[in-house]
Amino acid sequence: MPAANLLSARTFLVPYPTDTFPPVAALLVAAGRGLRAGDGEPKQYRLVNGRPVLAHALMPFLAEPAIERVAVVIGEGDEARYANAIAGLDSARLVAPTLGGETRQASVRRGLLALSRAGFDGIVLVHDAARPFVSRAQISAAIHRLGAGDLAAIPAMPVTDTIKRTDTSGHVAETPPRDQLVSVQTPQAFRFGPLLEAHEAAAAALQHGFTDDAALMEWAGHTVATFRGDPANVKLTHAEDFLRANARHGAVLVTRVGTGYDVHAFGPGDHVWLGGVRIGHDQGVVAHSDGDVGLHALTDALLGALADGDIGTHFPPSDPQWRGAASAQFLAFAAQRVRERGGRIDHLDLTIVCEAPKVGPHREAIRAEIAAITGVAIGKVAIKATTSERMGFTGRREGLAALATATIRLPEED
């Protein structure tokens, strides 16, 4: 359908004929890992304006009276994240979440099967949880478009850029007419039975490459209608999208810097821990935990940038549960505190001061370990090592020390 013929969402903002209108369910797909959004939490659980993306996406569906139930497909191991995301929401119409599959298509199929087992039949709206700005008007438009008798209807936006199709060598192979192209959004609306049948047929035929449900319905031979999408209904895909999303909500991100310092004396042993890496040495360190001065300093640097106490506040050495504990959990905790505040880690800089052991041979392993613990790209982690020119306790090889600086961004507070 030419983009100019797309129907306006406003056409459908009329009361529902509740006595004859079929039941409506919403199925939100939140099982992906969001790798293009960068390191850290799956994007559907990252914060926008202090609330998880999934919560933003759920609220308009939970507020729509025509929807009788709302189902969510989540990733394996995300149960706690999901529980945190829906905390405080009106969950009367939320059904128990379903665990997703390896692809979006597999996840939607599992969600549909769960609805089917619960006896649902009617209209189902399938929505990507990474679209947190869906409006009630879009939801209403999707429902009413199916009320016109179609089996499938999708929100579509006219394409304003010229689109090129390239070949495998990267050369332009075709320039399709722009007035025949649209970009597609969610929620996509379907008659439940035909959509489930199409999913089952695709699974039986080992067709697993569909990136949206409309394409699957086309493959099954069904006609797909369109209605006008909403420019504000953007999908959060890349890390930069989250900065724009927070700015959209009026949350100005400000840079904050924290510093950390830690020191441990050498003692009996055959290794030390530095930056999460076990390094052989002719001594160990005297410490309550594993004595990783690098991770301890970084933990304090992040907590300092948050104005959230220090490592002893959250992990007191007087508490026996932290005896011998791996310091990675301390740093992971501090990094998670940044994310919970709607912030991001921009850079971590660590300097280790000791005469021995030599840090240079382990530098890249330490960078990789710190990046993995904090959920940031390795390019955001700097490791330096120096001696104290044989002066002081480090120069006498009585111990080692670390200094750290953490640069983060947080939503501005009043």
RALINSUL-V42296 format. One record per residue. N is the residue number from 1. SS is DSSP state (H for helix, E for strand, C for the rest). NEAR is the number of other C-alpha atoms within 8 Angstrom. D_CENTER is the distance of its C-alpha to the mean C-alpha in Angstrom with 1 decimal. Layout:
N;SS;NEAR;D_CENTER / N;SS;NEAR;D_CENTER
This chain:
1;C;5;34.1 / 2;C;8;34.6 / 3;H;12;32.0 / 4;H;6;34.8 / 5;H;6;35.4 / 6;C;11;32.0 / 7;C;8;32.7 / 8;C;8;31.5 / 9;H;12;29.2 / 10;H;7;31.8 / 11;H;8;34.3 / 12;H;10;32.8 / 13;C;9;32.5 / 14;C;5;35.4 / 15;C;4;35.9 / 16;C;7;35.0 / 17;C;6;38.1 / 18;C;6;36.9 / 19;C;4;40.0 / 20;C;5;39.4 / 21;C;8;35.8 / 22;C;6;33.9 / 23;C;10;31.2 / 24;E;13;27.7 / 25;E;13;24.4 / 26;E;13;20.8 / 27;E;15;18.4 / 28;E;13;14.6 / 29;E;15;12.7 / 30;E;13;9.4 / 31;C;13;10.1 / 32;C;10;8.4 / 33;C;7;6.6 / 34;C;10;5.6 / 35;H;7;8.1 / 36;H;7;9.5 / 37;H;10;7.0 / 38;C;10;8.6 / 39;C;8;8.7 / 40;C;7;7.0 / 41;C;7;4.6 / 42;C;10;2.6 / 43;H;12;1.5 / 44;H;11;4.4 / 45;H;12;4.9 / 46;C;12;4.9 / 47;E;12;8.6 / 48;E;12;10.7 / 49;C;9;14.3 / 50;C;8;13.8 / 51;E;11;12.2 / 52;E;12;8.9 / 53;H;16;8.0 / 54;H;13;9.3 / 55;H;12;12.3 / 56;H;11;13.1 / 57;H;14;13.1 / 58;H;11;15.3 / 59;H;9;17.8 / 60;H;12;19.8 / 61;H;12;20.3 / 62;H;13;21.4 / 63;H;6;23.7 / 64;C;9;25.3 / 65;C;6;28.6 / 66;C;8;29.1 / 67;E;12;26.1 / 68;E;9;27.4 / 69;E;10;24.4 / 70;E;14;20.6 / 71;E;15;18.9 / 72;E;13;15.3 / 73;E;17;14.5 / 74;E;15;12.0 / 75;C;13;11.4 / 76;C;8;14.1 / 77;C;5;13.6 / 78;C;8;11.1 / 79;H;9;14.1 / 80;H;7;14.0 / 81;H;8;10.4 / 82;H;10;11.7 / 83;H;8;14.9 / 84;H;7;13.6 / 85;H;11;11.7 / 86;H;9;15.1 / 87;C;6;17.3 / 88;C;4;19.8 / 89;C;7;19.3 / 90;C;6;22.5 / 91;C;7;21.8 / 92;C;4;25.3 / 93;C;9;24.2 / 94;E;9;21.0 / 95;C;8;22.0 / 96;C;6;20.7 / 97;C;8;17.5 / 98;E;11;18.1 / 99;E;11;16.6 / 100;C;16;15.5 / 101;C;11;17.0 / 102;C;6;16.5 / 103;C;9;16.1 / 104;H;13;15.1 / 105;H;13;18.9 / 106;H;11;19.3 / 107;H;15;16.7 / 108;H;13;18.4 / 109;H;11;21.8 / 110;H;13;21.0 / 111;H;14;20.0 / 112;H;10;23.2 / 113;H;9;25.3 / 114;H;9;24.2 / 115;H;10;25.3 / 116;H;9;28.5 / 117;H;7;29.3 / 118;C;6;29.1 / 119;C;6;31.7 / 120;C;7;29.7 / 121;C;8;31.2 / 122;C;11;31.0 / 123;E;14;28.3 / 124;E;12;24.7 / 125;E;14;22.0 / 126;E;13;19.0 / 127;E;12;15.9 / 128;E;10;12.5 / 129;C;13;10.0 / 130;C;13;8.3 / 131;C;14;11.7 / 132;C;14;12.0 / 133;C;9;15.5 / 134;C;11;17.5 / 135;C;8;20.9 / 136;H;9;23.6 / 137;H;9;25.8 / 138;H;13;23.6 / 139;H;13;23.4 / 140;H;10;27.1 / 141;H;14;27.8 / 142;H;16;26.1 / 143;H;12;28.0 / 144;H;10;31.3 / 145;H;13;31.1 / 146;H;15;31.1 / 147;H;8;34.0 / 148;C;6;36.1 / 149;C;6;36.4 / 150;C;12;33.9 / 151;C;11;31.9 / 152;E;15;28.8 / 153;E;16;27.7 / 154;E;16;24.7 / 155;E;16;23.9 / 156;E;13;24.8 / 157;E;13;25.2 / 158;E;10;28.1 / 159;C;11;27.4 / 160;C;5;28.7 / 161;C;5;28.3 / 162;C;7;30.7 / 163;C;7;29.0 / 164;C;9;30.4 / 165;E;9;30.2 / 166;E;10;30.7 / 167;C;8;32.3 / 168;C;5;31.4 / 169;C;5;33.1 / 170;C;6;31.1 / 171;C;7;34.0 / 172;E;9;34.0 / 173;E;8;35.3 / 174;E;7;35.2 / 175;C;9;34.5 / 176;C;9;34.0 / 177;C;6;35.5 / 178;H;10;32.8 / 179;H;9;34.3 / 180;H;9;33.4 / 181;C;11;29.7 / 182;E;9;26.8 / 183;E;8;23.0 / 184;E;9;21.5 / 185;C;11;18.9 / 186;C;10;18.1 / 187;C;13;19.3 / 188;E;15;21.8 / 189;E;15;24.8 / 190;E;13;26.9 / 191;E;13;29.9 / 192;H;10;28.5 / 193;H;8;31.3 / 194;H;9;31.3 / 195;H;11;27.5 / 196;H;11;27.6 / 197;H;8;30.8 / 198;H;11;29.2 / 199;H;10;26.3 / 200;H;9;28.9 / 201;H;9;31.1 / 202;H;11;28.4 / 203;H;9;27.5 / 204;H;7;31.3 / 205;C;6;31.7 / 206;C;6;28.9 / 207;C;8;27.2 / 208;C;9;23.5 / 209;C;5;22.4 / 210;C;9;21.8 / 211;C;7;18.6 / 212;C;8;19.5 / 213;H;10;22.0 / 214;H;11;24.5 / 215;H;9;25.1 / 216;H;12;25.8 / 217;H;14;28.2 / 218;H;10;29.9 / 219;H;7;30.4 / 220;C;8;32.0 / 221;C;6;34.4 / 222;C;9;33.3 / 223;C;9;33.4 / 224;C;12;30.3 / 225;E;8;30.9 / 226;E;10;29.0 / 227;E;15;28.7 / 228;E;11;27.6 / 229;C;12;23.9 / 230;C;8;22.6 / 231;C;6;21.8 / 232;C;6;19.5 / 233;C;12;17.4 / 234;C;8;15.1 / 235;C;7;11.9 / 236;C;10;9.0 / 237;C;10;9.0 / 238;C;9;9.8 / 239;H;9;9.4 / 240;H;6;12.6 / 241;H;9;11.5 / 242;H;10;9.8 / 243;H;9;13.2 / 244;H;8;15.0 / 245;H;9;13.3 / 246;H;13;14.2 / 247;H;10;17.6 / 248;H;7;18.1 / 249;C;8;18.0 / 250;C;6;20.5 / 251;C;10;18.4 / 252;C;8;20.0 / 253;E;12;18.3 / 254;E;8;21.1 / 255;E;8;21.5 / 256;E;10;22.6 / 257;E;11;24.2 / 258;E;14;25.1 / 259;E;15;27.5 / 260;E;14;28.2 / 261;E;14;31.3 / 262;E;11;32.3 / 263;E;9;35.4 / 264;E;12;36.8 / 265;E;9;40.3 / 266;E;12;41.2 / 267;E;8;42.7 / 268;C;8;43.6 / 269;C;9;41.3 / 270;C;9;40.4 / 271;E;11;36.9 / 272;E;13;34.5 / 273;E;12;30.7 / 274;E;12;29.4 / 275;C;12;25.7 / 276;C;13;24.8 / 277;E;10;27.5 / 278;E;8;30.7 / 279;E;9;33.7 / 280;E;8;37.2 / 281;C;10;39.7 / 282;C;7;43.2 / 283;C;11;41.9 / 284;E;12;39.0 / 285;E;13;37.9 / 286;C;10;38.9 / 287;C;8;35.8 / 288;C;10;34.6 / 289;C;12;31.3 / 290;C;11;31.0 / 291;C;13;32.0 / 292;C;13;29.4 / 293;H;16;30.3 / 294;H;17;27.6 / 295;H;15;24.7 / 296;H;16;26.7 / 297;H;16;27.2 / 298;H;18;23.5 / 299;H;14;22.6 / 300;H;14;25.2 / 301;H;16;24.2 / 302;H;17;20.7 / 303;H;14;22.2 / 304;H;14;24.9 / 305;H;14;22.6 / 306;H;9;21.1 / 307;C;6;24.8 / 308;C;7;23.8 / 309;C;9;26.8 / 310;C;10;27.1 / 311;H;12;26.6 / 312;H;8;29.8 / 313;H;7;28.6 / 314;H;7;25.8 / 315;C;9;27.4 / 316;C;9;31.1 / 317;C;10;33.4 / 318;C;4;35.8 / 319;C;8;33.4 / 320;H;6;34.4 / 321;H;5;31.0 / 322;H;11;29.9 / 323;C;10;33.0 / 324;C;8;32.1 / 325;C;9;28.3 / 326;C;8;26.0 / 327;C;13;24.9 / 328;H;9;21.5 / 329;H;7;20.5 / 330;H;13;21.7 / 331;H;14;19.6 / 332;H;10;16.4 / 333;H;8;17.3 / 334;H;11;17.8 / 335;H;12;14.6 / 336;H;9;12.8 / 337;H;8;15.2 / 338;H;15;14.2 / 339;H;11;10.5 / 340;H;9;12.2 / 341;C;10;14.4 / 342;C;14;12.0 / 343;C;12;13.0 / 344;E;9;12.3 / 345;E;12;14.7 / 346;E;9;16.9 / 347;E;10;19.5 / 348;E;13;21.1 / 349;E;11;24.8 / 350;E;15;26.9 / 351;E;12;30.7 / 352;E;14;32.5 / 353;E;12;36.2 / 354;C;15;38.6 / 355;C;13;41.6 / 356;C;6;40.3 / 357;C;8;38.4 / 358;C;6;37.5 / 359;C;9;33.8 / 360;H;6;34.0 / 361;H;6;34.0 / 362;H;8;30.8 / 363;H;10;28.9 / 364;H;7;26.5 / 365;H;8;25.7 / 366;H;13;25.1 / 367;H;13;22.7 / 368;H;9;20.7 / 369;H;11;20.7 / 370;H;13;19.6 / 371;H;13;16.8 / 372;H;8;15.6 / 373;H;9;16.2 / 374;H;11;14.4 / 375;C;10;11.4 / 376;C;11;12.8 / 377;C;9;14.8 / 378;H;9;18.3 / 379;H;5;19.8 / 380;H;10;18.7 / 381;E;13;20.9 / 382;E;10;24.7 / 383;E;11;27.3 / 384;E;9;30.9 / 385;E;10;33.9 / 386;E;9;37.4 / 387;C;10;40.5 / 388;C;11;42.6 / 389;C;5;45.7 / 390;C;10;47.2 / 391;C;8;47.4 / 392;H;7;46.2 / 393;H;8;44.7 / 394;H;16;42.2 / 395;H;13;45.1 / 396;C;8;47.3 / 397;C;12;44.5 / 398;C;9;44.3 / 399;E;12;40.5 / 400;E;15;37.4 / 401;E;14;35.2 / 402;E;14;31.8 / 403;E;14;30.7 / 404;E;15;27.1 / 405;E;14;25.6 / 406;E;16;22.0 / 407;E;14;20.9 / 408;E;15;17.9 / 409;E;12;17.1 / 410;E;13;17.0 / 411;E;12;17.6 / 412;C;8;21.4 / 413;C;3;23.3 / 414;C;2;26.7
